[in-house]
Amino acid sequence: MTVLVHYPFCPRSRAVRIALAELGHDVQLVEEQPWAWTADLLELNPAGELPVLVPADDTPVAGAYAITEYLDEQGLAQTSDAGRGGLFPGTALERAEVRRLADWFLNKFEREVSRDLIDTKITAMLAPGHGSPPDAETMRAVRHNLRQHLRYIDHLALSRDWLAGPRLSFADMAAAGHVSVLDYLGDIDWEQHAPAKSWYVRLKSRPAFRSLLTDRLPGLPPHRTYADLDF
């Protein structure tokens, strides 16, 4: 059986979990802690990063982007919304837009927002000595960046059916991987971002999202509306 090595609150892992669920592709989930590089993880991915997909009787595929491209090339990525277009649907230009936005969320959003929030709120609590204690100046910058990114999601959600265009794509899943972690932590003021909220509710209500809503952190319960489909 195919295995996905992941961490429940790794945004990139979450994006891949949504993608796999949209495909109806059953996998066995194996958890690794991103702050503790084990020999098993390093054997699968020398970079020590998550997620890693281990197909049955095949070579491991490391990284959210590589995994979803691999699924597309294997002909496995046929989501109900994307039809035959897979996770990167449309024309060459439309697929380029999916990739641009996937890169935006997998890298820029992570670098400017979620990395510091996860480091201070999750890693520092669960793995003392690995995370960073809250720093007021850093948190101010992160919250400013978060508002800017949410405004961009507002703009995309107002002008398109889904973030990258008329069909659900990996761009939506990459964004939701990050947004869902911040939603769990209660760091998003949804009332200030109604278009982004409407987009997120649509994605959050899909069957592919259900397993994420059951994830829990020891000692840190989710925000009260995290599991609500209509909040």
N, C-alpha and C positions, 0 to 999 in steps of 0.2 A: 504493500500500500504506500502511496505517496505520503511523505512526511513534510510538515512545515515546522521548522525550528524558529521559534518566535518568542517575544515577550509581550504579554497582554497589553501593556501600556507603552509599547514602542509604536509610534505613529506609522512608520513604514510597514511594520508587521500588520497593523490593523488594515491598512490600505490593501495589502495582499489578501488578507482574510476576507474582506468584502468582495474582492475580485473573484476569488476562488468560489465563494458562496454564490455569487451571481452566475457562475458557470455551472453550478450544480456539481462541482468537483469535490468529492469527499477526500479529506486528508486527515492524517493523524497529527494532532498538535503536540509538539514537544517544546517545553518551556526552557529557555536559557535566560539568565540575568545579564543584561548588557554591560553591567559594571564588573562582572566576574568572568573573565575569559577562561573558559575551561579547555582542556586538551581536546575534548570532543568537538567543541565549536571551532577551535582553531584548525582542526583537521578538515572540517567542512569548508571553512572560510578563513584563510590566514589573516584577513583583515580584522577578524573578531567582531564583525558587524552582523546585525540581523535585518531582515529575515533571510533564511536559507531554505530553499525548496529542494527536497531530496526525492526525485521520482523513483519509483520502484525499478530496480535494476538499471539505474542510470547515474550520470554524473551530477553532483549537486550544482544548483544554480543559485548564486548569491546576489542579494540586492533586489529591492522592490521593482526597480525599473527593468532589470535583466529578467526577473521572473515573469513579469507580465508580457514582455516582448517574447519570451520563450513560449508562453502559453498561446499567444497570438500565432506564432509561427508553427506551433503544433496543431493549429486548427481547433484548439480547445476553448478559445475565447469567443463564444457566441452568446452574449447576454440577451435577455429578452428585449431590451430596448435597442441595443445596437444592431440586432439582427446579424447579417453576415459580415458586418463591419468589425465585429469583435470589440475589444477594449479600446482600440484606436480606430474608430469608424470614420467613414467619409472619404473625400478626395484626398490627394496628396497634401494639399494646403490645409484641409480640415484635420488630417492626422498630425500635421506639424503643429497645429494649434493645441491639440491634445497633449502632445509631448512638451510643448512650451509651458503649459500650465502645470503639467505633472512635475516638471523640473522646478517650477516656481514653488510649489508646495513641498516637494521632497527636500529641497535645498534652501531656498530663500526664506520660506516661512519657518522652517526648522531653525535656521541660523539666527533669525531675528526675533523669534518668539518662543517656540515650544521647547527648544533645547534648554534655555535657562529656567523656564517654568518647571519642566520635568526635573531638572537637576536640583532645584531648591525645594520643590514640594514633594517629590517622590524619592529620588535617589538619596538625598540627604537624610530622609527619614528611615528608609529601609536598609540603607548601606552606609552607616556613619563612616566618614573618612573618604568616601568616594564622591559624594555630592558636594554642593556649595551651600553655605549658609546664606540666608536672604541678605541681599545688599540693596539698600534703598535706591541708590542711583541706578543700578542695573534694572531693578524692577520697574522704575519709572520709565526707562527707555523701552523695556519689553512691552509695557502696557500701551505706550504710545504707538509702538510698532504694530501691536495687535489691532488697535483701532484702525490703523491705516490698511492693514490686510483685510479686515472685515468690510471696510468701505469698498475695497476692490471686489470682494465677493458680492457685495450689494450691487455694484455696477454690472458685474457679469450676470447675476441672477435676474436683473431687470431687463437686460438686453437679449438674453438667450433662454432657450428652454432648459438647458443644462449648462454647466460652466463653460464648456468648450464649444457648444453648438446645439444642434437640434436633438442630439441623442446622448444618452448616458454614456460616459466614457471613463477611462482610468483617471482622467483629470479630476472628476468628482470624487473618486475613491481616494486619491492621494490627498485631496483637501480634507475629506471626511476623516481620514486617519488622524490628522492633527487636530481638527476641530473637535472631534469626539473626546479626545483626552482632555482638552481644555474645558469642554462641557462637563465632563465628570468632575473636574476640579472646581467648577463654578466660576471660572474666570471670564466668561462671556456675558455681557449685558445684552441679551437678545432684544430687549425692547428698543434699543437704539439702532438695531440693524434688522428691520423687518424683512427686507428682501433676502438677506442671508439666512434668516430664520426660516422663511418659507422654503427655500432650497433645502436646508438641512432637515426640516420636518419630512419632506418628500423622500429624502434618502434614508433617513432614520426609520421610516415606516416600512421600508422594503424588507422582505423576509431575509435577505442576505445580511442585514444589519443586526439581526436578533441576538446572535451569540455575543456580540460586543456589549450589548446592554446588560448581560449577566456578569461581566467581568467586575471583580472587586479587589481593592487594595486592602491588605491587612492593616487595621488601625486607621484607615482613612475612608470613610463611607462616601458614596457619590453625592453630588449635589442633588437636592430633592427632586428636581425635574429630569434628571439624567435618563431614567428609564421610561419617562412619559413620551408617548408618541404624538400627543397633541398638547403642547405646553405653551 
